[in-house]
Amino acid sequence: MKKLFFTVILGGSIAFGANAQIQKGNVMMGANLSNIRFGLDKPNQFTFNISPKVAWFVQDGLAIGADVNLGLATQKGSGTDFSYGVSALGRYYGETGANEVVKSSKFFGEATVGIQGYNPSGGGSTNGLGFSFGPGFTYFVTPSIGLEALLKYNGVLGFGSSPYAHNLGIGVGFQIYLPGKSTVRKIERDMK
């Protein structure tokens, strides 16, 4: 009987896939990768940005958490540019829209604010208040794993030889959606 019940629960979770992950109490964690470039011609430039993040759903579709940004750009003979940031993160998933285009998907908006910096090897550094915002799209490969694309405007306002730095970034990444304690307790009660 328990096996049949488990099979029905698993089938139901797959059927309701894109909504179950973004319920109140669940946790989202993962990373976005952007600006990956391997220069094959001279001057052989390499660039890479990674943004790990973790967030808790405080209500259905609304997650609050933290985002870390690390970026590196290096070129033979001209030094290394470095960017960093630690920010508060807010993400809101829309109720409808993406699921009508592609099943098991959601559109979302993401914004961050925190301490960030951009320090190029040639000078012109900017360190201070960083912010970003933009739309994204998540496709849920399984009920708990989402692949995403994100377009964000990033800005840093502050101190250094350049008072403002900004760019537009396109990133791809993945997020893992884990059930919160209340969801785990409910499943345990249902399994008894």
N, C-alpha and C positions, 0 to 999 in steps of 0.2 A: 504494500500500500504506500509506503514511504517513497519507493522508487517512482511509482505512478504520480504521486503528488509532486515530487521533485521535477519530473519530466513536464508536467503541466505548468509549473512555475517557470521553468527555463523557457518553454515555448512562449508563455505570456510575456516574459521579459524581452525576448527577441522581437515579438510582435509590437510591443510598445517602446522599443529601443530608444528612439531619440528623445523621449520625454522622461524616462526613468532616471537618466544620469543627472539631470539638472534640477532635481528635487531638493527641497530644503533639508539641510543636514548632511548632504553628500560632500565629498572632497574631490577637487580637481587638481591634478599635478602633471607636469610634463615640461616640454620645452619647445621653443620656436627657433629655427635656424634661418639666417638671412645673410645676404651679401656674400655668398660663398663664391670665390673666384680663384682659379689657378691660372696665372698668366703663362702661356707657353712661349710667347715671343718675348724678346728683351723689352723691358727690364725685369721680367719674371716676377710679377706682383702676386701676392697671396693675400686674400682677405677672408675673414670669417667672423660672424657674430652669432652668439648663442644667448638665449633668454630663458633660463629655467624659471618656472613659476608654480605657485601653489595657491589655491583659493578654496574657501568654504562657501557653500550656498546658504545664505542667510534667509532666503525665501526662494520659492520656485523660480528658476531662471535668472536669479541675481546672485553673483559670486563676488566676494571681497577677499583679497589676499595680498600676496607680495610677489614682486617680479625683480629678478636680478638680470642685468645686462652686461655682457662682456664682449668686447670687440677688438679685433687685431687686424692691422693692415701692414704688411711689410713688403719692401721692395729692395732688391739687391743694390747696394751702394747708396741708398738714401734713408735708411733708418726705418723705425717702426712707429706707426700711429697706434694709440691705445684709447679705447673708450670704455667707460664703466658706468654703472648705475645701480642703485637700490631704491625701489619705488613701491608705493602702495598701488594695488591693482584693483580695478573694478571691471566686471564683465556682465553684460546683460544679453540674454538670449531672447530673440523675438518669439512671439507665440506662433505665428504662421509665416508662410512665405517659402522658405527653402524646401520644406518637406513637400510642397506642391511641385517643385521642380525636380528634386531628386529625393527618393524615399530615404529615410534614416539620416536626415541632414537638418542643420539649423543655421540660420544667420545669427551673428552676434555683433555687438559693439564692445570695444575694449578701450579703457583709458587708464593711464598711469600718471603719478606725480611723485617726485622724490628727489634725491641727490644724485646728480649725474655729472659726467665730465667727458670732454673730448680733448686729448692731448696729442697733436700731431708732432712728428719728429722735427718738422721745419718751423716750429713756433706757432703762435696764434691759438693758444689753448683757451678753452672755456670750461669752467667748473662752477657749478651752482645748482639752481633749481631746474630740474628736468621734467618734461611732461611729454606725453604722447597720447594719441587717440586715433581711432580708425575702425572700419568695418572688417568683419571676418566671416568665414564660412567653415563649418565643421561637418565632415561626413563620418558617421559612426560605422566603422568597420565591424565592430562587435558592440554589444550593449554597453561595454565599459571602456572602449578605446575609440578615440576620435582622431582622424587626420584633418588638419586644418590649413587654411591659407588666410593670411592676414595682411592688410594694407594699412600702414600707420604713418602718420606725420609725427616726427620726433623733433623736439626742440630743447635746447639748453640755454638758460638765461642766467648770467652771473658774472663771475670774476675771471680774470685772466687778461691776456692781451687782446682777445676778441670777446665783446660782451654778449654775443648771440651766435649760436650755431644751430643749424636745422637741416633736416633731410627727410626724404620720403622713402620708406622701406617696405619691401615686399618680403614676407617670410612664410615659410612652410614649417609645419611641426606636427606634434602629436600631443594628445592629452589623455591621461588615464583617469577615469571617473570611478571613485571608490565609494561604497555606501558608508554613511555616517553611523554612529553608534545606535541611534534610534532605529534605523533601517535594519541593521544586523540583529537587534533584539526582536524586532517584529518577525523577521525570517525565522529566528530560533523558536519563537512562540508558535509560529505556523507549522514548523517541522515536528512539533511534539504531538 
